[in-house]
């Protein structure tokens, strides 16, 4: 199966041989893959990559759709819709809360919306020129090219502080490290007194430098990282991708999410927002087990197959996903998109 899916990937995507080999060596396995055959040939496939996510004070399981593709000769026949429906059923059985993805093309946002996804992951963009800093002699900044445990532990601890954020496991961080030289990336670390106090992950795109993650414990660490980035890359101007907050003026859409298990998600949501009151009639065409009536009141969520008295808000699963996340500013980064 692996070699067949790899051949289909090469046919459908314009990725380099180096990236494809890395992906199928470190990321792919048959357990996360799902495919449809025509006769003996794999004509459509995708991978369901596991990612933890912080949500309403808990860490929940999500499944990131990667490598979704259909052989050109079989497109337009609903094969990918069927494949996604099968994937959702498998996710539901494994108690996955959300499915996430990043559309490869802008038009795919509408396609995935029809499968229940909503564009909830956004980021802010900050353009700036790096000033001439005099770096602190007490801070050492290095460019690292291999996995280092203390760097991962620092990054993991910082990402875990974000309340609605995709997290990265040790195995995933090793994939990120393996991808850096392939994708023109750099990982910079700042240490003071031997411990990691700052991390920056950046990718060079022509003359531009895009900083995907930038975390520093204080201004001295931040200035030292920026000084080293400027010196190492030769880039004076940077584009920084940032998590959204309530003060962000302009947000740019990045990724989508879909609720897989509505009962579990709404139970956590109701507990986190006890002031929320809702009588909801939910429809989910792909996962009919989600369809029904939900009642949120006083921090609790009740589900019923039968409609209870009172007015109900009608929603499909995409509407509900958008509703749940509309004020939460969820974030994802370092997804190899």
C-alpha positions in Angstrom: 0.0 0.0 0.0 2.7 2.5 1.0 4.5 2.4 -2.4 1.1 2.7 -4.3 0.1 5.8 -2.2 3.6 7.3 -2.7 3.2 6.9 -6.5 -0.2 8.6 -6.4 1.3 11.4 -4.3 4.0 12.0 -6.9 1.4 12.1 -9.6 -0.9 14.6 -7.8 1.5 16.9 -6.1 4.6 19.0 -7.1 6.7 18.2 -4.0 10.3 17.4 -4.3 11.7 13.8 -4.2 13.5 14.8 -1.0 10.3 15.9 0.8 8.3 12.9 -0.5 10.9 10.5 0.7 11.1 12.2 4.1 7.3 12.2 4.5 6.9 8.5 3.6 9.9 7.6 5.8 8.9 9.5 8.9 5.2 10.5 8.7 3.3 7.9 6.7 2.2 4.5 8.0 -0.6 2.2 6.8 -2.6 2.8 10.1 -3.1 6.5 9.4 -3.8 5.9 5.7 -7.1 5.3 4.1 -7.6 4.7 0.4 -10.0 3.7 -2.3 -9.1 1.3 -5.1 -10.4 0.8 -8.6 -9.6 -2.8 -9.3 -6.0 -3.3 -8.1 -5.1 0.4 -8.4 -5.2 3.0 -5.6 -7.1 5.9 -7.1 -7.6 8.1 -4.0 -5.9 8.3 -0.6 -5.4 10.5 2.4 -3.6 10.3 5.8 -5.2 11.1 9.2 -2.3 12.4 11.2 -2.8 12.6 15.0 -2.3 15.9 16.8 -3.2 16.9 20.3 -5.0 20.2 20.8 -5.8 22.3 23.8 -9.5 23.0 24.0 -11.6 24.3 26.9 -9.0 23.5 29.5 -8.4 19.9 28.2 -6.1 18.3 25.7 -8.2 16.5 23.1 -7.4 14.3 20.1 -7.6 15.7 16.6 -6.9 14.2 13.2 -5.2 16.3 10.5 -6.0 15.5 6.9 -2.8 15.2 4.9 -2.1 14.2 1.3 -5.7 14.1 0.2 -5.6 13.3 -3.5 -7.4 11.5 -6.3 -5.9 10.2 -9.6 -6.7 12.7 -12.3 -8.6 10.2 -14.4 -11.0 9.5 -11.5 -11.7 13.0 -10.4 -15.3 14.5 -10.4 -16.9 11.2 -9.4 -17.4 11.9 -5.7 -14.5 9.6 -4.7 -12.9 12.1 -2.3 -16.3 12.8 -0.6 -16.7 9.0 0.0 -13.1 8.8 1.3 -13.6 11.7 3.7 -16.9 10.1 4.9 -15.1 6.9 5.6 -12.3 8.8 7.4 -14.9 10.6 9.6 -16.4 7.3 10.6 -13.0 5.9 11.6 -12.2 9.1 13.6 -15.5 8.9 15.4 -14.8 5.3 16.4 -11.5 6.4 17.8 -13.0 9.2 19.9 -11.4 12.0 17.8 -12.9 15.4 18.7 -11.9 17.4 15.6 -10.6 16.9 12.1 -8.4 19.7 10.8 -6.7 20.5 7.5 -5.1 23.3 5.5 -6.6 23.6 2.0 -3.9 23.4 -0.7 -5.8 25.9 -2.9 -8.2 28.8 -2.1 -11.1 27.2 -4.0 -10.9 24.1 -1.7 -12.2 26.1 1.3 -15.7 25.9 -0.3 -15.2 22.2 -1.1 -14.3 21.3 2.4 -17.1 23.5 3.8 -19.5 21.1 2.1 -17.9 18.3 4.0 -18.6 20.0 7.3 -15.3 22.0 7.8 -15.2 25.7 8.8 -12.3 28.2 8.4 -11.6 28.7 12.1 -7.7 28.8 12.1 -6.4 32.2 11.3 -3.2 34.2 11.9 -2.0 37.7 12.1 0.9 39.0 9.9 3.5 41.4 11.2 6.0 43.0 8.8 9.1 44.5 10.3 12.7 45.5 9.7 15.2 44.1 12.2 17.0 47.0 13.9 20.7 46.9 14.8 20.8 45.3 18.2 23.8 44.9 20.4 23.4 41.4 21.7 23.8 40.5 25.3 27.0 38.6 26.1 25.1 36.5 28.6 22.9 35.0 25.8 24.2 32.5 23.3 22.2 31.9 20.1 22.7 28.8 17.9 21.3 27.4 14.7 20.5 23.8 15.3 19.9 21.1 12.6 19.1 18.0 14.7 16.6 17.1 17.3 17.5 18.3 20.8 15.3 17.2 23.7 15.5 20.4 25.7 14.6 22.5 22.7 11.5 20.3 22.1 10.5 20.5 25.8 10.8 24.3 25.8 8.7 24.7 22.6 6.2 22.1 23.9 5.7 23.9 27.2 5.2 27.2 25.5 2.7 25.9 22.9 0.8 24.2 25.7 0.1 27.6 27.3 -2.0 28.6 24.3 -5.6 27.7 25.2 -6.9 26.6 21.7 -3.8 25.4 19.8 -2.6 22.4 17.9 0.3 20.8 19.8 3.3 18.9 18.4 4.5 15.6 19.8 8.2 14.6 20.0 7.7 12.4 16.9 6.2 15.4 15.0 8.9 17.7 16.1 11.5 15.3 14.6 9.6 15.5 11.3 9.7 19.3 11.5 13.5 19.1 12.1 13.9 16.7 9.1 11.9 19.1 6.9 13.9 22.3 7.7 16.8 21.7 5.3 14.3 20.5 2.6 12.0 23.6 3.0 14.7 26.3 3.4 14.1 26.5 7.1 16.1 27.4 10.2 15.7 26.7 13.9 17.4 29.2 16.2 17.7 28.7 19.9 18.7 31.2 22.6 20.2 30.0 25.9 21.0 31.9 29.1 22.8 30.0 31.9 22.6 26.9 29.9 18.8 26.6 29.6 16.7 27.3 26.5 15.0 30.7 26.9 13.9 31.3 23.3 13.2 29.6 20.0 12.6 30.9 16.5 11.6 28.8 13.4 11.9 30.6 10.1 11.7 29.8 6.4 13.4 31.6 3.6 11.2 32.3 0.6 13.3 34.1 -2.0 14.5 37.3 -0.4 11.8 37.1 2.3 12.1 35.4 5.6 8.9 34.1 7.2 9.0 33.4 10.9 6.5 30.7 11.7 7.2 30.6 15.5 9.0 33.1 17.7 9.0 32.6 21.4 11.3 34.5 23.8 11.2 34.8 27.6 12.2 38.4 27.7 13.3 41.4 25.5 17.0 40.6 25.8 16.4 37.1 24.4 14.2 38.5 21.7 16.8 41.0 20.6 19.5 38.4 20.6 17.5 36.0 18.4 16.7 38.8 15.9 20.3 39.8 15.8 21.4 36.3 15.1 18.6 35.7 12.5 19.7 38.9 10.6 23.3 37.9 10.7 22.8 34.2 9.8 20.3 34.7 6.9 21.2 38.1 5.6 17.6 39.1 5.8 16.8 42.5 7.2 13.1 42.4 6.6 10.9 39.7 8.3 7.3 38.5 8.0 6.1 37.1 11.3 3.1 34.9 11.6 1.3 35.4 14.9 -1.5 33.9 16.9 -4.7 36.1 16.8 -5.9 37.9 19.8 -8.8 40.2 20.7 -6.8 43.2 19.6 -5.8 41.9 16.2 -7.1 44.2 13.4 -6.7 42.0 10.4 -6.6 38.2 10.3 -5.7 35.9 7.4 -7.4 32.5 7.1 -5.1 29.4 7.3 -6.8 26.2 8.3 -10.2 24.5 8.8 -11.7 22.3 11.5 -14.6 20.0 11.6 -16.3 18.6 14.7 -16.2 14.8 14.7 -17.9 14.1 18.0 -20.5 16.8 18.7 -21.6 15.4 22.1 -18.1 15.4 23.5 -17.2 18.8 22.1 -20.3 20.5 23.3 -20.0 18.9 26.8 -16.5 20.5 27.2 -17.7 23.7 25.6 -20.8 24.0 28.0 -18.6 23.3 31.0 -16.1 26.0 29.9 -18.8 28.6 29.2 -21.6 27.9 31.7 -23.3 31.2 30.8 -24.0 29.8 27.3 -27.6 28.8 26.6 -28.6 26.9 23.5 -31.3 24.8 22.1 -29.9 23.3 18.9 -31.2 21.1 16.1 -28.0 19.7 14.5 -27.7 18.0 11.1 -24.6 16.2 10.1 -24.9 14.5 6.6 -21.7 12.5 6.9 -21.9 11.5 10.6 -25.6 11.0 11.2 -24.9 10.0 14.8 -24.2 13.6 15.5 -27.6 14.7 14.2 -30.2 15.4 16.8 -31.1 17.9 19.5 -28.7 19.5 22.0 -29.5 21.6 25.0 -26.8 23.7 26.8 -27.7 25.3 30.1 -25.8 25.9 33.4 -22.6 24.3 32.2 -24.2 21.1 31.0 -25.0 19.6 27.6 -27.9 17.2 27.1 -28.5 15.3 23.9 -31.9 14.0 22.7 -33.1 12.1 19.6 -36.5 13.7 20.2 -37.3 17.4 20.0 -38.2 19.0 23.3 -40.5 22.0 23.6 -39.2 25.4 22.7 -37.5 27.2 19.8 -34.4 25.6 18.3 -31.6 27.0 16.3 -31.0 24.9 13.2 -27.3 24.3 12.3 -25.3 21.9 10.2 -22.0 20.6 11.5 -20.0 23.3 9.7 -22.2 26.0 11.3 -21.7 24.5 14.7 -17.9 24.3 14.3 -17.8 28.0 13.4 -20.1 28.8 16.4 -17.9 26.9 18.9 -14.7 28.6 17.7 -16.0 32.1 16.9 -14.6 33.8 20.0 -11.8 31.3 20.9 -9.0 32.3 18.3 -7.7 28.8 17.7 -4.3 28.5 16.2 -2.0 26.1 14.3 1.6 26.4 13.1 4.4 24.3 11.9 2.1 22.0 9.9 4.5 21.5 6.9 1.9 23.3 4.6 
